[in-house]
Amino acid sequence: MFHLIIILRSLLSLLLFLPANLAAVSDDEYLKLPLLRKSPLPSPTQALALDTRRLHFLSLRRKPIPFVKSPVVSGASSGSGQYFVDLRIGQPPQSLLLIADTGSDLVWVKCSACRNCSLHSPATVFFPRHSSTFSPTHCYDPLCRLVPEPVRTPKCNHTRIHSTCHYEYAYADGSLTSGLFATETTTLKTSSGREAYLKSVAFGCGFRISGQGVSGTSFNGAHGVMGLGRGPISFASQLGRRFGNKFSYCLMDYTLSPPPTSYLIIGDGAGVNGARSKLLFTPLLTNPFSPTFYYVRLKSVSVNGAKLRIHPSVWEIDGSGNGGTVVDSGTTLAFLSDPAYRLVVATVRRRIRLPIAAELTPGFDLCVNVSGVSKPEKFMPRLKFEFAGGAVFVPPPRNYFIETEEHVQCLAIQSVNPNVGFSVIGNLMQQGFLFEFDRDRSRLGFSRRGCALP
């Protein structure tokens, strides 16, 4: 009988897994989470090295497979493009800083099973013993099948209610987090300023953390990861349906002082102040070899209004899952398939009305001298990216030319081998635009308007 009860409970929990249970939120509210940035920021050369490392690892991860608002902070040390969210988890709430990552699915935090927790500083790890709502998932629960299990895992005992679900989530650089897969209550701010209590949010409680990617300097003091990918266990998936199955963000110009706050919106925040009417949409594509990532179809690139002669096959996803274009919050620079990249650099070099720098900044192929020029963007070519569905993305020059040293600015676009990787629209290129990921309609919207949300 107990076995049958566990089966029925498990089936019910899987059906209810999306969305997470929610309390004290009205239908017209959304979640608003500040995105946080840490200082000092990496140099452009460091960002390039970190981006290249990240994309290499992301490409290795490809394998075939059978509305809440929070501030976002850009993570300096791991490179490049990490942004952070302050998440309050448990009852009473414990605050932890998580990396917001559209390139992964699992939500996990560093955990401690300590009884005498005086050795751990507050807000550095999660203490399950201090929370009245912490609930480990049973190993026979279908939810447990959504996370990879350790190589050596205890045999699941269907008759013991305390047989917990063990997980081990490995990253391509060899880093890993392992522990218990559980559910908890999270406390988040809504668009009205009220607190929302989200119950039964599934996450990994990581008791073992190893590797530079998740515990070294590149992790930059974060206490876990908030996966925002397209998989069923991501934070966006779990909360999505309660909030229209969409999320959006505005990444503000990090060069301003003091820097304005960027926000991650879970729900229909893009509809505020008429912003949705300004959105241009392009379909989201699915790559069965990389189901986590948000792929779009880039059709053409223009320089000063002249469309470059790039064969359409350059942008396609091939039969092995290589190629294509990904919109990624965790990468700083933009990356283009090598044939397109070479043509873009050559054309921009011809059209730019500034002197070429005497010496190139390491890692960059086109740099210009802006000494004595008050507004160098006026002398830089304008790039235009056309996506499927007719959506046209026209970023300002400051989104693709960055200062690499005094009086020198370089083209912040890099080459990627389409046979082993994919093109990327990184967070620098996205700055100043509202991006909405509409998962129900499988489309990506963007607009220059809408980033001044209240």
C-alpha positions in Angstrom: 0.0 0.0 0.0 2.8 2.4 0.9 4.4 1.7 -2.4 1.2 2.6 -4.2 0.9 5.8 -2.2 4.4 6.8 -3.2 3.6 6.2 -6.9 0.5 8.3 -6.7 2.2 11.1 -4.9 5.1 11.0 -7.3 2.8 11.2 -10.4 0.9 14.0 -8.8 4.0 15.9 -8.0 5.3 15.6 -11.5 2.0 16.9 -12.9 2.2 19.8 -10.5 5.9 20.4 -10.9 5.3 23.3 -13.2 4.5 25.8 -12.0 5.8 26.1 -8.4 3.0 26.7 -5.9 2.6 30.4 -5.2 1.0 32.4 -2.5 0.0 36.1 -2.2 0.4 37.1 -5.9 -2.4 38.6 -8.0 -2.9 37.8 -11.7 -1.5 41.2 -12.9 1.7 41.0 -10.9 5.1 39.7 -12.0 8.4 39.1 -10.2 11.1 41.7 -10.4 14.6 40.6 -9.4 17.6 43.0 -9.4 20.6 41.8 -11.4 23.8 42.5 -9.5 27.3 43.3 -10.8 30.5 42.8 -8.9 33.6 44.9 -9.0 36.2 45.1 -10.3 35.1 44.2 -13.8 37.4 42.0 -15.9 39.5 43.7 -18.5 38.4 43.1 -22.2 41.3 40.7 -22.6 40.2 38.8 -19.5 36.6 38.8 -20.6 37.6 37.4 -24.0 39.6 34.6 -22.3 36.7 33.8 -20.0 34.1 33.9 -22.8 36.2 31.6 -25.0 36.6 29.1 -22.1 32.8 29.2 -21.4 31.8 28.6 -25.0 34.3 25.8 -25.3 32.7 24.1 -22.3 29.2 24.8 -23.5 29.9 23.2 -26.9 31.3 20.1 -25.1 28.0 19.8 -23.2 26.0 19.2 -26.3 24.4 15.8 -26.4 21.3 14.3 -28.0 18.3 13.6 -25.8 15.6 10.8 -26.6 6.2 37.2 -13.5 8.8 37.8 -10.4 11.4 40.7 -10.6 14.9 40.4 -9.2 18.0 42.7 -9.6 20.8 41.2 -11.8 24.5 41.9 -11.1 27.2 41.1 -13.6 29.8 38.7 -12.3 33.2 40.0 -12.9 35.6 37.3 -12.2 34.1 34.5 -14.1 34.0 36.5 -16.8 32.6 37.6 -18.6 29.1 37.7 -18.5 27.9 36.5 -15.3 25.0 38.3 -13.6 23.9 37.6 -10.0 20.5 37.4 -8.3 20.0 37.6 -4.6 17.6 34.7 -3.8 16.0 34.3 -0.4 15.3 30.6 0.2 13.8 28.7 3.2 11.6 29.7 6.2 12.8 31.8 7.7 14.5 33.1 4.5 18.2 32.8 4.0 19.8 35.1 1.4 22.2 33.7 -1.1 23.8 35.1 -4.2 23.2 33.0 -7.3 24.6 33.3 -10.9 21.7 33.9 -13.3 22.6 31.6 -16.3 20.5 31.1 -19.4 23.0 28.4 -20.5 22.1 25.9 -17.7 18.9 24.4 -16.1 19.6 23.3 -12.6 19.0 25.6 -9.7 21.4 24.8 -6.9 22.9 26.3 -3.8 25.8 25.5 -1.5 24.5 23.6 1.5 25.8 22.7 5.0 24.5 19.9 7.2 26.2 21.4 10.3 24.6 21.2 13.7 26.8 23.9 15.2 26.9 26.4 12.3 29.0 29.1 14.0 31.9 28.3 11.7 29.9 29.4 8.7 29.2 33.1 8.0 25.6 34.0 7.3 24.6 34.3 3.6 27.5 32.0 2.4 25.7 28.6 2.5 22.2 27.3 3.0 21.4 25.6 6.2 18.6 23.1 5.7 18.3 22.4 9.4 17.4 26.0 10.0 14.4 25.9 7.5 11.0 24.6 8.4 10.1 24.1 4.7 13.1 22.1 3.5 11.8 18.9 1.9 14.1 16.3 0.3 12.7 14.6 -2.8 12.1 10.9 -2.6 14.4 8.8 -4.9 11.4 7.1 -6.4 9.7 10.5 -7.3 9.6 11.1 -11.1 11.2 14.5 -10.3 14.4 12.6 -9.3 14.6 11.4 -12.9 15.1 15.0 -14.1 18.5 15.3 -12.5 21.6 13.2 -13.2 22.4 10.8 -10.4 25.9 10.1 -9.0 27.8 7.2 -10.5 27.8 5.6 -7.1 24.4 6.2 -5.6 22.5 4.1 -3.0 19.9 1.8 -4.4 16.5 3.4 -4.1 14.3 1.9 -1.4 10.7 2.3 -2.5 9.4 1.5 0.9 11.3 4.1 3.0 9.9 7.6 2.9 13.3 9.0 3.8 15.2 7.5 0.8 16.3 10.8 -0.7 17.1 11.7 -4.3 20.9 12.2 -4.8 22.1 14.2 -7.8 25.5 15.0 -9.4 25.6 17.9 -11.9 28.9 18.0 -13.8 30.1 20.9 -15.9 32.3 20.4 -19.0 35.4 21.8 -17.3 35.3 19.0 -14.7 33.6 21.1 -12.0 30.6 19.5 -10.2 28.0 19.9 -7.6 26.4 17.0 -5.8 24.0 16.5 -3.0 20.3 16.2 -2.4 17.5 17.2 -4.8 14.9 18.9 -2.7 12.1 21.5 -2.7 11.9 24.7 -0.7 10.0 28.0 -0.3 11.5 31.1 -1.9 10.6 34.7 -1.1 10.7 37.2 -3.9 9.6 40.7 -4.5 6.7 41.4 -6.9 6.2 44.3 -9.2 3.9 46.0 -6.6 6.7 45.7 -4.0 4.9 43.0 -2.0 6.6 39.7 -1.1 5.6 36.5 -3.0 6.1 33.1 -1.4 6.8 30.4 -3.9 6.5 27.0 -2.5 8.0 23.7 -3.6 10.7 25.2 -5.8 12.9 22.2 -6.8 16.7 22.8 -6.4 19.9 21.0 -5.7 21.2 21.2 -2.2 25.0 20.9 -2.9 27.0 19.4 0.0 29.9 18.6 -2.3 31.3 21.4 -4.6 34.5 21.0 -6.5 36.3 22.5 -9.5 37.4 26.0 -10.4 34.2 26.6 -12.4 32.0 26.5 -9.3 34.3 27.1 -6.4 37.4 29.0 -7.6 38.0 32.6 -8.3 35.9 32.3 -11.5 32.9 31.7 -9.4 33.4 35.1 -7.8 31.9 34.5 -4.5 28.6 33.2 -5.7 26.7 30.6 -3.6 25.1 28.7 -6.4 23.5 28.9 -9.9 20.0 30.0 -11.0 19.5 28.0 -14.2 17.2 29.9 -16.6 17.5 27.5 -19.5 14.7 25.7 -21.4 14.8 22.4 -19.4 11.9 21.4 -17.0 14.0 22.0 -13.8 15.1 25.5 -14.6 13.9 28.4 -12.5 12.2 29.9 -15.5 10.4 26.7 -16.2 9.2 26.1 -12.7 7.8 29.6 -12.2 6.9 30.2 -15.8 3.4 29.0 -16.2 2.1 30.8 -13.2 3.5 34.0 -14.8 2.6 33.4 -18.5 5.6 31.2 -19.1 7.9 34.1 -20.1 10.7 36.1 -18.6 12.6 39.2 -19.7 15.5 41.4 -18.7 17.1 44.7 -19.4 20.9 44.9 -19.1 21.8 48.5 -18.5 25.0 50.2 -19.6 27.7 49.1 -17.2 30.0 52.0 -18.1 27.7 54.6 -16.4 28.6 55.8 -12.9 26.8 54.9 -10.8 25.6 52.0 -12.9 21.8 51.8 -13.2 20.1 48.6 -11.9 19.3 45.9 -14.3 16.3 43.6 -13.7 15.3 40.1 -14.4 11.5 39.9 -14.8 9.5 36.6 -14.4 6.1 37.2 -15.9 4.6 39.8 -18.2 6.8 42.7 -17.2 7.5 43.5 -20.8 3.8 44.6 -21.1 4.3 47.5 -18.7 4.0 51.0 -20.1 3.3 49.8 -23.6 6.7 48.2 -24.0 5.2 45.0 -25.7 3.9 47.0 -28.6 7.5 48.0 -29.4 8.9 44.4 -29.3 10.2 42.8 -32.5 9.9 39.0 -32.5 11.8 36.1 -33.9 11.1 32.4 -33.4 13.1 30.4 -30.9 14.6 27.3 -32.4 15.2 23.9 -30.7 18.5 22.1 -31.1 18.0 18.5 -29.9 21.7 18.3 -29.2 21.5 21.4 -27.0 18.0 21.6 -25.6 18.9 24.1 -22.8 20.0 27.0 -25.0 17.9 29.8 -26.6 18.6 29.5 -30.4 17.5 32.0 -33.0 17.9 32.1 -36.7 20.2 34.9 -37.8 19.6 35.5 -41.6 22.0 38.4 -42.5 24.4 41.1 -41.2 24.6 44.5 -42.8 27.2 47.3 -42.3 26.0 50.8 -42.9 22.9 49.4 -44.6 24.8 47.2 -47.1 24.0 43.5 -46.6 27.1 41.3 -46.6 27.3 38.4 -49.0 27.2 35.5 -46.4 25.8 32.2 -47.6 22.7 31.2 -45.6 24.3 27.8 -44.6 26.7 29.7 -42.4 24.0 30.4 -39.9 22.3 26.9 -39.9 22.4 24.2 -37.3 23.9 21.1 -38.9 23.0 17.5 -38.3 25.4 17.1 -35.5 24.0 20.1 -33.6 26.9 22.5 -34.5 26.4 26.0 -35.7 23.3 28.2 -35.2 23.1 31.4 -33.0 22.4 31.5 -29.3 21.3 34.4 -27.1 23.2 34.1 -23.9 23.3 36.2 -20.7 26.5 34.5 -19.5 28.8 35.5 -22.4 30.1 39.1 -22.6 31.3 39.5 -26.2 29.6 38.5 -29.5 30.8 35.6 -31.5 30.1 35.0 -35.2 30.7 32.0 -37.4 34.2 32.4 -38.9 33.2 33.0 -42.5 30.8 35.8 -41.4 33.3 37.1 -38.9 36.0 37.6 -41.5 33.7 39.5 -43.8 32.3 41.7 -40.9 35.8 42.7 -39.8 37.1 43.4 -43.3 34.0 45.6 -44.1 34.1 47.5 -40.8 37.8 48.1 -41.3 37.1 49.7 -44.7 34.1 51.8 -43.5 35.4 53.1 -40.2 36.5 56.8 -40.1 39.0 56.5 -37.4 42.8 55.7 -37.5 43.7 52.1 -36.9 45.5 51.7 -33.6 49.3 51.3 -33.8 49.2 48.1 -31.8 46.3 45.7 -31.4 45.0 44.8 -27.9 45.8 41.0 -27.5 43.0 38.9 -28.7 41.3 41.5 -30.8 41.6 41.8 -34.6 40.4 45.4 -35.1 41.3 48.3 -32.9 41.1 52.1 -33.5 42.7 55.1 -32.0 40.1 57.5 -30.5 42.5 60.0 -29.0 41.0 63.5 -29.1 37.7 62.3 -30.4 34.8 63.3 -28.0 32.2 61.0 -29.6 33.9 58.2 -31.5 30.6 56.3 -32.1 29.8 59.0 -34.7 32.7 57.7 -36.9 31.9 54.0 -36.4 30.0 51.9 -38.9 26.5 50.7 -37.9 25.8 47.0 -37.7 22.4 45.5 -38.4 21.4 41.9 -37.7 18.3 40.5 -39.4 16.6 37.5 -37.8 13.9 35.1 -39.0 10.4 36.6 -39.0 11.7 40.0 -40.1 13.0 41.2 -36.7 15.9 43.6 -37.2 18.4 44.3 -34.4 20.4 47.5 -34.7 22.6 48.0 -31.6 24.6 51.2 -31.1 28.3 51.1 -31.7 29.1 51.1 -27.9 27.5 47.6 -27.8 30.2 46.2 -30.1 33.2 48.6 -29.7 34.8 48.6 -26.2 37.6 50.5 -24.6 40.5 48.1 -24.2 43.1 50.6 -23.1 43.5 54.4 -22.9 42.4 56.0 -26.2 41.9 52.6 -27.9 38.6 50.9 -28.7 38.3 47.4 -30.3 35.6 45.5 -32.1 34.0 43.3 -29.4 33.2 40.5 -31.8 35.1 37.3 -32.1 35.3 34.3 -34.4 34.0 30.9 -33.7 34.5 27.6 -35.7 31.0 26.6 -36.9 32.1 23.0 -37.0 32.5 22.8 -33.2 30.6 25.8 -31.8 27.9 28.4 -32.4 27.4 32.1 -32.8 26.5 34.1 -29.7 24.7 37.3 -29.0 26.4 38.2 -25.7 25.3 40.5 -23.0 27.4 43.5 -24.2 25.5 43.4 -27.5 22.2 43.2 -25.6 22.8 46.3 -23.4 20.1 48.9 -23.4 17.5 46.5 -25.0 14.5 44.8 -23.4 14.7 41.0 -24.2 11.6 38.8 -23.7 11.8 35.0 -23.8 8.3 33.9 -24.6 8.3 30.2 -24.0 4.7 29.4 -24.7 4.9 31.0 -28.2 8.5 29.9 -28.6 9.7 33.4 -29.6 12.2 36.0 -28.6 11.3 39.7 -28.5 13.5 42.7 -28.2 13.2 46.5 -28.2 15.3 49.6 -27.5 12.3 50.8 -25.5 11.1 49.3 -22.2 14.3 49.2 -20.2 13.2 52.0 -17.9 10.7 49.8 -16.1 9.7 51.1 -12.6 
